[in-house]
Amino acid sequence: MTIDPVLHTLSFETEGQGPPVILLHGLAASRYDWQSLAPVLVKAGYQTYAVDLFGHGDSPKPDDPGCYHTNLLYETSLAWMNSLAVSEPPILVGHSLGGYLSLYLAMQHSHKIRGLILINPFYTPKQLSPLVRLLQRRPEWGSKALRVIPLEIIDAALGWDPTPINRFSAEARRQIAIDYKRASPHILRFPATIANLTEWLPQVTVPTLVIWGDKDLTLKPAFFESLVTSLPKGVGTPIHGAGHQPHIGQPDLVNQLVIGFLAEIDVDERHHPS
């Protein structure tokens, strides 16, 4: 398929100065997912690039359902990254589908990536919960729901969470609901097109931190530990009581883990320069 160049023109925001950190959100989200983490990174001396992935936020959303394949998601993201012309390899921070994209980019272009921070990452169809598997088989159901369900109902539904400690603020719930409604309804076709990355994980040789909520109802938490053990330079930290979005539900803890890991990378590179 010939790719329209306009699809490579993704909407993004950049802040700060210093080593680049690219922030890749999950399915049906947007760059606003990083409102807590981005300022912390800037204060720590990094330049952040928070992007709306293809089909999301303010980025292009073609009407053709056939466009919504992770191969095109990868190609548009890579083209956008190359357009940034950063002075050094970036750190990638990816949540869920953004975690899948981060891993895939690192597998294909390890020399262009300095490290990975993966939050509840999606890397194999085996992770999917029964409900998500059902939607994967019939994506048109979810697409229709995104079109017709009022924003207020989505907002109210997002107020529920498996544990009281992880309840999102009203502002966070509202933004998540807005992002659901403004994303293309065809994005729900993405999960059915992901590759099972399991056998290629040993090829990801950059330092990698995996953070996950142990109460995730979207992706089975047991698979996150398996991911860590499969990565040559992987370390992992579960967050007790958190669900699928710990960077929103427990941002202070996630921010602390991210900054600590970045400091460890800096120290390791000073002691072992390439």
LORO-441583 format. One record per residue: residue number from 1; chain; x, y, z of N, C-alpha, C in turn. Coordinates in steps of 0.001 Angstrom, whole numbers, plus 500000, padded with zeros to 6 digits. Each point is the difference from the previous one (the first is absolute). Example, Ala and Ser with C-alpha at 12.3 -4.5 7.8 and 13.67 -1.06 7.14 Angstrom:
# LORO-441583
- 1,A,513190,494310,507800,499110,501190,500000,500900,501200,500000
- 2,A,499650,501050,499280,500820,501190,500060,499230,501090,500730
This chain:
# LORO-441583
- 1,A,500837,498802,500000,499163,501198,500000,500873,501249,500000
- 2,A,499706,500972,499113,500710,501266,499986,499526,500847,501169
- 3,A,500946,500493,500772,499660,500745,501213,499962,501492,499702
- 4,A,498896,500628,500279,499843,501435,499826,500981,500717,500927
- 5,A,500844,500905,499457,500974,500693,500860,499367,500765,501152
- 6,A,498730,500437,499847,499365,500746,501076,499862,499163,501263
- 7,A,499948,498665,499849,499859,499133,501169,501253,500017,500871
- 8,A,501121,500433,499439,501235,500077,500776,500071,501290,500827
- 9,A,499063,500912,499761,500021,501292,500680,499200,499876,501290
- 10,A,500649,499524,501030,499326,499765,501279,500044,501250,500865
- 11,A,498957,500186,500787,499923,501127,500919,500787,499680,501264
- 12,A,500817,500942,500454,500800,499750,501198,500330,501313,500697
- 13,A,500454,499877,501231,500496,501133,500773,501384,499660,500520
- 14,A,500873,500982,500032,501329,499788,500559,500288,501063,501045
- 15,A,500699,499584,501046,500354,500909,501094,501399,499664,500485
- 16,A,500674,501005,500540,501272,499792,500673,501194,499948,499060
- 17,A,501159,499819,500619,501255,499861,499283,500812,498897,500647
- 18,A,500756,499270,499163,500814,498908,500525,499797,498743,499193
- 19,A,500419,498858,500521,499819,498733,499293,498520,499756,499689
- 20,A,499698,499479,498804,498595,499846,499596,499308,498792,500627
- 21,A,498756,500210,500390,499125,498933,500489,498698,500084,499201
- 22,A,499646,498911,499322,498795,499953,499181,498920,499216,500733
- 23,A,498809,500594,500107,498897,499450,500780,498910,499489,499063
- 24,A,499712,498677,500080,499064,499345,499097,498824,499425,500798
- 25,A,498829,500553,499795,498815,499635,500788,499400,498680,499523
- 26,A,498966,499541,500714,499329,498756,499677,498770,500196,499129
- 27,A,499283,498904,499783,498822,500008,499132,498930,500938,500548
- 28,A,499433,500814,499099,498894,500923,500304,500402,501121,500947
- 29,A,501301,500256,500123,500486,501072,500866,500565,501132,499127
- 30,A,500847,500838,500593,500630,501090,499266,501223,500453,500786
- 31,A,500654,501020,499487,501192,500518,500684,499678,500553,501385
- 32,A,498719,500267,500277,499629,500523,501310,500174,498963,501109
- 33,A,500205,498736,499630,500296,498967,500995,501234,500328,500822
- 34,A,500872,500847,499445,501308,500256,500625,500051,501334,500723
- 35,A,498850,500558,500367,499980,501308,500660,500717,499999,501349
- 36,A,500057,498840,500640,500708,499913,501277,501496,499741,499800
- 37,A,500342,499084,499107,501395,499606,499820,500829,501043,499268
- 38,A,499471,500619,498955,500796,500902,499158,500651,501136,500793
- 39,A,499274,500714,500880,500655,501082,500751,501120,499502,500914
- 40,A,499845,498792,500526,501045,499426,500860,501257,499717,499179
- 41,A,499813,499493,498791,501137,499742,499117,500702,501302,499621
- 42,A,499229,501025,499693,500583,501296,499636,500816,500555,501168
- 43,A,499456,499919,501194,500706,500486,501192,501286,499230,500234
- 44,A,500025,498716,499617,501188,499170,500194,501039,500199,498895
- 45,A,499694,500851,499003,500986,500312,498979,499863,499247,498703
- 46,A,498770,499579,499654,499755,499288,498744,499079,500818,499105
- 47,A,500096,499769,498696,499056,500584,499063,498959,498945,499655
- 48,A,498736,500320,500193,498930,499032,499765,499301,500259,498674
- 49,A,499590,498913,499366,499192,500050,498783,498781,499111,500253
- 50,A,498848,500627,500211,498758,499256,500249,499152,500074,498740
- 51,A,499727,498848,499398,499364,499932,498692,498606,499394,500088
- 52,A,499121,500428,499095,498733,499309,499767,500244,498986,498891
- 53,A,499896,498719,500310,500228,498972,498995,498949,500077,498890
- 54,A,500339,499423,498877,499107,499919,498856,498612,499496,500438
- 55,A,498939,500723,499608,498640,499622,500365,499527,500563,501324
- 56,A,500854,500732,500697,499696,500479,501346,500165,501521,500096
- 57,A,499366,500566,501029,500221,501406,500325,499802,500915,498813
- 58,A,501017,500841,499734,499942,500953,498896,500752,499514,498769
- 59,A,500432,498743,499997,500715,499446,498852,499020,499499,498933
- 60,A,500496,499707,498790,499114,499563,498917,499170,498773,500364
- 61,A,498737,499992,499526,499059,498899,500262,499264,499666,498699
- 62,A,500619,499247,499110,499313,499673,498749,498749,499165,500238
- 63,A,499064,500090,499059,498733,499283,500118,500103,498525,499618
- 64,A,501056,499623,499304,500155,498628,499524,500368,499073,501157
- 65,A,499128,499051,500382,500332,499087,501105,501266,499190,499743
- 66,A,500309,499731,498717,501175,499209,499676,501307,500657,500351
- 67,A,499980,501302,500271,501226,500707,500385,500429,499673,501431
- 68,A,499066,499469,500792,500261,499867,501430,500649,498652,500305
- 69,A,501256,499930,499583,500852,498821,500185,501266,500464,500698
- 70,A,500552,499180,500893,501191,500418,500738,501206,500210,499093
- 71,A,500011,499403,498807,501094,500280,499067,500016,501474,499604
- 72,A,498812,500557,499752,499920,501414,499657,500260,500869,501226
- 73,A,499558,499542,501158,500290,500722,501236,501510,500112,500200
- 74,A,500710,498907,499771,501461,499995,500106,500628,500936,498962
- 75,A,499564,499911,498742,500612,500799,498934,499792,501497,500215
- 76,A,498800,500374,500420,499746,501427,500233,500790,500509,501200
- 77,A,500127,499171,501027,500743,500412,501191,501493,500128,499696
- 78,A,500542,499051,499236,501414,500057,499644,500294,501227,499140
- 79,A,499131,500276,499027,500196,501173,499154,499959,501277,500833
- 80,A,499072,500065,500952,499930,501176,500876,501261,500121,500849
- 81,A,500463,498911,500576,501220,500039,500808,501187,500479,499180
- 82,A,500123,499502,498785,501108,500424,499138,499917,501483,499670
- 83,A,498781,500531,499913,499831,501422,499681,500460,500910,501133
- 84,A,500093,499472,501207,500418,500810,501149,501466,500379,499913
- 85,A,500797,499161,499345,501436,500252,499847,500663,500286,501352
- 86,A,499711,499144,500995,500598,500184,501322,501505,499760,499926
- 87,A,500746,500621,500901,501461,499964,499937,500589,498714,500565
- 88,A,499196,499223,500715,500469,498742,500575,498828,499032,500099
- 89,A,500263,498686,500120,498901,499024,500100,499100,500301,501192
- 90,A,498693,499904,499830,499079,500316,501078,499717,498804,500908
- 91,A,499486,500314,501160,499323,499031,500858,498540,499952,499545
- 92,A,499434,498810,499869,498585,499867,499683,499228,499591,501248
- 93,A,498927,500710,500281,499083,499651,501087,498674,499635,499351
- 94,A,499569,498747,500148,498785,499564,499341,499036,499305,500936
- 95,A,498725,500370,499890,498955,499354,500796,499151,499115,499100
- 96,A,499760,498742,500402,499082,499087,499327,500352,499871,498521
- 97,A,499143,500482,499080,500321,499945,498578,501275,500782,499698
- 98,A,500217,501090,500720,501254,500750,499855,501199,499193,500458
- 99,A,499786,499076,500958,501065,499086,500406,500344,499015,498900
- 100,A,498962,499497,499328,500223,499115,498848,500817,500722,498940
- 101,A,499603,501215,499711,500691,500794,498990,501451,500257,500406
- 102,A,500231,500277,501276,501362,500236,500494,500871,498764,499829
- 103,A,499465,498840,500373,500748,498752,499835,500303,499734,498531
- 104,A,499018,500205,499147,500188,499721,498573,501055,500932,499399
- 105,A,499959,501259,500378,501004,500945,499525,501394,499603,500465
- 106,A,500106,499543,501247,501300,499587,500531,500510,498740,499299
- 107,A,499093,499100,499625,500409,498794,499275,500527,500332,498604
- 108,A,499355,500955,499349,500351,500336,498623,501151,500996,499907
- 109,A,500154,500840,501016,500973,501098,499914,500679,500215,501352
- 110,A,500661,498984,500505,500603,500089,501336,501021,501129,500089
- 111,A,500682,500295,498896,501018,501053,500015,499380,501391,500129
- 112,A,498692,500102,499776,499323,501294,500098,499328,500210,501353
- 113,A,500084,499009,500884,499293,500043,501282,501003,499876,501141
- 114,A,499888,500889,500982,500913,499977,501148,499495,499110,501124
- 115,A,498713,499894,500143,499417,499187,501057,498489,500021,499902
- 116,A,499351,499111,500763,498548,499883,499985,499437,500047,501417
- 117,A,498867,500656,500127,499198,499925,501226,498602,499598,499551
- 118,A,499571,498821,500415,498751,499418,499532,499011,499910,501164
- 119,A,498834,500580,499813,498972,500014,501043,498830,499144,499527
- 120,A,499748,498888,500724,498954,499044,499597,500045,499761,498484
- 121,A,501139,499570,499482,500148,499889,498544,499264,498807,499410
- 122,A,499540,500190,498786,499310,498981,499206,501045,499398,499058
- 123,A,500263,498691,500100,501020,499421,499123,499623,498628,499448
- 124,A,498885,499430,500457,499540,498725,499454,498481,499911,500131
- 125,A,499308,499453,499008,498540,499857,500118,499580,499162,501203
- 126,A,500886,499187,500537,499660,499156,501144,499709,500811,501257
- 127,A,500416,501251,500016,499754,500855,501170,498542,500422,500129
- 128,A,499252,499969,498922,498688,500624,499970,499000,499310,500924
- 129,A,499198,500802,500682,498924,499483,500841,498884,499460,499101
- 130,A,499106,499162,500534,498907,499443,499176,499140,501063,499326
- 131,A,499698,501108,500709,499178,501046,499403,500709,500645,498819
- 132,A,501288,500288,500169,500744,500631,498909,500151,499038,498829
- 133,A,500131,498694,500293,500067,499007,498915,498707,500003,499183
- 134,A,498877,500163,500687,498717,500054,499302,499944,501207,499073
- 135,A,500420,501160,500496,500009,501207,499176,500993,499876,498854
- 136,A,501093,499251,500244,500991,499796,498950,499382,499224,498833
- 137,A,499155,499011,500328,499364,499209,498944,498914,500786,499272
- 138,A,499364,500939,500723,498926,500795,499395,500268,501489,500237
- 139,A,501046,500560,499373,500351,501398,500265,498903,500976,499623
- 140,A,499089,499593,499099,498931,500914,499607,499069,500308,501173
- 141,A,499899,499075,500977,499169,500268,501173,500558,501183,500792
- 142,A,501291,499917,500281,500626,501081,500749,500004,501304,499228
- 143,A,500212,499910,498675,499989,501206,499180,498642,500694,500073
- 144,A,498929,499214,499935,498662,500583,500088,499772,500613,501378
- 145,A,500496,499321,501042,499821,500526,501357,500693,501346,500159
- 146,A,501216,500138,499450,500714,501270,500109,499245,501123,499301
- 147,A,499286,499659,498933,499246,501018,499265,498761,500463,500764
- 148,A,499303,499065,500643,498660,500322,500494,499925,500243,501515
- 149,A,500923,499478,500781,499898,500169,501452,500333,501436,500377
- 150,A,499138,500679,500732,500262,501387,500397,501255,500121,500867
- 151,A,500651,501128,499876,501218,500257,500758,499769,499850,501500
- 152,A,498847,500449,500477,499723,499961,501439,499951,498562,500518
- 153,A,499494,499067,499184,499934,498599,500430,501403,499394,500064
- 154,A,500836,500312,499005,501384,499518,500037,500708,500551,501227
- 155,A,499794,501289,500265,500631,500628,501157,499568,499322,501288
- 156,A,498713,499715,500139,499493,499348,501211,500554,498587,500139
- 157,A,500064,499278,498883,500512,498628,500043,501451,499952,500416
- 158,A,500766,501009,499607,501420,500026,500338,500242,500333,501468
- 159,A,498944,500345,500714,500162,500240,501422,500177,498722,500795
- 160,A,499673,498849,499394,500151,498722,500686,501421,499499,499840
- 161,A,500533,499382,501057,501334,499432,499917,500082,498862,500995
- 162,A,500873,499007,499778,500005,498829,500873,500342,500283,501453
- 163,A,500695,501073,500298,500361,500279,501393,499866,501481,500296
- 164,A,499603,500363,501227,499808,501413,500335,501269,500836,499849
- 165,A,501190,499395,500229,501241,500761,499980,500285,500583,498622
- 166,A,499394,499425,498983,500350,500380,498640,498906,500804,499300
- 167,A,499102,500611,500748,498944,500780,499374,500588,501257,499356
- 168,A,499645,500231,498739,500511,501165,499294,499241,501252,500444
- 169,A,500634,501138,499833,499313,501254,500273,498908,500215,498950
- 170,A,499051,500865,500333,498931,500314,499052,500584,500594,498719
- 171,A,501039,500827,500137,500635,500609,498830,500634,498941,499104
- 172,A,500694,499026,500608,500646,498942,499222,498960,499144,499286
- 173,A,498914,499635,500712,498943,499206,499381,499394,500735,498806
- 174,A,499770,501283,500176,499394,500792,498939,500895,500029,498765
- 175,A,501322,500176,500204,500912,500049,498869,500064,498654,499284
- 176,A,499993,498907,500770,500002,498667,499383,498740,499812,499155
- 177,A,498857,500437,500531,498746,499868,499260,500029,500834,498723
- 178,A,500523,501207,500082,500109,500854,498815,500872,499329,498943
- 179,A,501123,499420,500440,500905,499342,499052,499339,498801,499338
- 180,A,499214,499246,500761,499259,498874,499421,499084,500492,498875
- 181,A,499285,501083,500249,499013,500472,499045,500632,500645,498767
- 182,A,501153,500637,500143,500574,500686,498847,500932,499110,499189
- 183,A,500368,498824,500521,500775,499046,499208,499133,499422,498888
- 184,A,500639,499555,498923,499236,499311,498961,499405,498719,500577
- 185,A,498748,499694,499711,499433,498736,500506,500716,498777,499435
- 186,A,500738,500183,498910,500687,498868,499370,501271,499585,500750
- 187,A,500429,500779,501006,501207,499624,500742,499835,498646,500692
- 188,A,498752,499585,500230,499765,498723,500676,500388,498818,499122
- 189,A,500402,500276,498769,500531,498950,499134,501477,499735,500262
- 190,A,500684,500915,500664,501434,499835,500244,500340,498719,500772
- 191,A,499319,499687,501116,500412,498825,500791,500009,498698,499215
- 192,A,499107,499866,499026,499940,498758,499226,501149,499865,499022
- 193,A,500782,501073,499829,501082,499975,499010,501386,499953,500620
- 194,A,500085,499943,501327,501340,499997,500588,500654,498632,499794
- 195,A,501310,500023,499863,500777,498766,499911,500324,499517,501407
- 196,A,500198,498706,500150,500464,499452,501279,501517,500211,500051
- 197,A,500434,500919,500849,501413,500380,500053,500843,499094,500890
- 198,A,499394,499014,500623,500679,499227,501041,501346,499441,499550
- 199,A,500057,499351,498855,501239,499334,499601,501108,500977,499611
- 200,A,499640,501254,499738,501001,501002,499616,500463,500872,501162
- 201,A,499440,499812,501177,500357,500846,501136,501496,499969,500334
- 202,A,500692,498862,499877,501445,500010,500282,500806,500931,499094
- 203,A,499403,500452,498903,500692,500931,499110,499977,501432,500520
- 204,A,499184,500257,501008,499909,501351,500563,501094,500140,501054
- 205,A,501118,500559,499604,501192,500009,500864,500226,501330,500708
- 206,A,499065,500940,499865,500160,501280,500701,499460,499866,501424
- 207,A,500476,500813,500934,499449,499970,501365,498491,500253,499971
- 208,A,499261,499167,500713,498535,500087,499955,499407,499861,501391
- 209,A,499129,500937,500351,499225,499937,501237,498558,499684,499648
- 210,A,499432,498984,500655,498593,499651,499821,499265,500312,501300
- 211,A,498975,500817,499910,499151,500370,501131,498592,499517,499699
- 212,A,499359,499369,500973,498630,499547,499728,499151,499992,501266
- 213,A,498697,500187,499795,499046,499871,501092,499601,498556,500176
- 214,A,500032,499512,501230,499711,498576,500221,498499,499691,499986
- 215,A,499170,501037,499793,498555,499802,499883,499496,500345,498590
- 216,A,500868,499922,499033,499617,500308,498622,498902,499046,499537
- 217,A,498882,500560,499529,498887,499200,499504,499983,499916,498478
- 218,A,500927,500701,499336,500068,500002,498545,501030,498999,499490
- 219,A,501199,500038,500587,501085,499097,499634,500384,499195,501242
- 220,A,500126,498690,499854,500241,499129,501149,501351,500313,500653
- 221,A,500011,500360,501291,501234,500425,500663,501119,498963,499993
- 222,A,499670,498712,499986,501053,498973,500055,500969,500114,498826
- 223,A,499534,500532,498885,500851,500085,498816,501068,501083,500118
- 224,A,499826,500944,500899,501006,501047,500149,501281,499440,500624
- 225,A,499869,499097,500965,501188,499374,500584,500738,499172,498959
- 226,A,499268,499299,499149,500620,499220,498933,500764,500903,499045
- 227,A,499459,501168,499734,500669,500962,499127,501346,500408,500592
- 228,A,500011,500331,501269,501236,500443,500650,501084,498936,499889
- 229,A,499659,498751,500267,501002,498932,499971,500495,499716,498589
- 230,A,499237,500384,498980,500392,499750,498615,500895,501096,499426
- 231,A,500059,501129,500662,500796,501124,499509,501401,499953,500597
- 232,A,501047,500020,499180,501375,499888,500513,500358,501051,501046
- 233,A,499462,501215,499851,500305,501067,500955,498704,500523,500627
- 234,A,499089,499084,500268,498708,500392,500533,499938,499955,501511
- 235,A,499344,500971,500589,499666,500007,501420,498526,500349,500103
- 236,A,499348,499550,501064,498569,500217,500098,499534,500355,501389
- 237,A,498921,500783,500055,499426,500417,501263,498477,499962,499916
- 238,A,499342,499079,500733,498536,500045,500067,499553,501080,500979
- 239,A,498853,500585,499734,499423,501001,500902,498738,499416,500604
- 240,A,500049,499771,501289,498900,499345,500697,498734,500854,499945
- 241,A,498906,499365,499605,498706,500662,499991,499708,500819,498764
- 242,A,500979,500131,499101,499794,500802,498795,499381,499156,498902
- 243,A,499280,500657,499121,499386,499327,498861,500822,500172,498733
- 244,A,499319,500256,498884,500668,500044,498703,500742,501315,499751
- 245,A,499709,501039,500782,500603,501316,499757,500652,500559,501262
- 246,A,501021,499340,500515,500615,500481,501244,500642,501374,499870
- 247,A,500380,500412,498786,500593,501327,499813,498967,501106,500201
- 248,A,498708,499628,499978,498945,500961,500284,499434,499770,501398
- 249,A,499841,498732,500392,499433,499684,501298,500941,500225,501167
- 250,A,501297,499720,499794,500994,500200,501055,501218,500718,499411
- 251,A,499815,501219,499519,501053,500685,499251,501259,500295,500800
- 252,A,499865,500333,501275,501193,500340,500778,500967,498826,500075
- 253,A,499469,498808,500214,500843,498818,500094,500619,499678,498646
- 254,A,499200,500047,498937,500528,499715,498660,501070,501018,499621
- 255,A,499750,501278,500275,500987,501032,499679,501322,499745,500715
- 256,A,499920,499603,501253,501210,499709,500784,500780,498839,499386
- 257,A,499296,498954,499602,500660,498848,499384,500654,500373,498676
- 258,A,499322,500812,499210,500535,500410,498701,501270,500828,500175
- 259,A,499959,501000,500862,501164,500864,500198,501172,499202,500570
- 260,A,499718,499087,500914,501062,499167,500557,500662,499128,498947
- 261,A,499192,499433,499103,500549,499151,498946,500838,500807,499023
- 262,A,499547,501190,499642,500769,500843,499093,501342,500385,500615
- 263,A,500011,500249,501308,501260,500316,500676,500951,498811,499953
- 264,A,499462,498782,500140,500838,498805,499924,500606,499834,498608
- 265,A,499229,500302,498961,500534,499930,498637,501147,500988,499838
- 266,A,499816,501216,500499,501046,501021,499895,501280,499544,500693
- 267,A,499860,499442,501192,501173,499535,500749,500680,498859,499264
- 268,A,499230,499053,499507,500564,498844,499301,500745,500430,498746
- 269,A,499462,500983,499270,500657,500447,498775,501292,500750,500293
- 270,A,500046,500696,501137,501260,500683,500358,501078,498994,500358
- 271,A,499592,498894,500647,500973,498983,500415,500362,499056,498858
- 272,A,499081,499825,499054,500244,499072,498887,499661,500693,498678
- 273,A,500777,501012,499612,499704,500712,498748,500141,499080,498807
- 274,A,499128,500189,499005,500047,499145,498814,501123,500414,499064
